[in-house]
């Protein structure tokens, strides 16, 4: 392969050491790559707040395993895996941004969509969903930036280099 790019899949799911080895295997010598991977989920305030609210109402197996993503963000872990796999040039940097949301209703629409909380949502009765909605509004109140608008800090780690 002449180059590889991944956004929030590679180095974030499944067997990460095997993924690093596969990246090295398919890249030609000197070929570049770029990967964006979730870092500690605490840095992704909208999703982490929603998970905190939902974990009080649904079994853990119905929620995304954000603990796994956070464990992958351990300092130097992904870098070590990439180097062990044969990546010769490697750079990494944290990337942060703000996600504006126009209203509490927009937050609810995002959280109740199919990803990442669809299974949790589907397990709740309508009256339970209303309880969760109220708790989510209280849990995200600190991110309110206007009459009805919100701004959520987000972050990921970028990895780039070449084989």
Secondary structure as UniProt FT lines:
FT   STRAND          3..7
FT   TURN            10..12
FT   HELIX           16..26
FT   TURN            29..30
FT   STRAND          32..38
FT   HELIX           41..43
FT   HELIX           45..54
FT   TURN            55..57
FT   HELIX           60..62
FT   HELIX           66..72
FT   TURN            75..76
FT   HELIX           77..85
FT   STRAND          89..101
FT   HELIX           104..111
FT   TURN            115..117
FT   HELIX           118..122
FT   HELIX           126..139
FT   HELIX           141..143
FT   STRAND          150..162
//
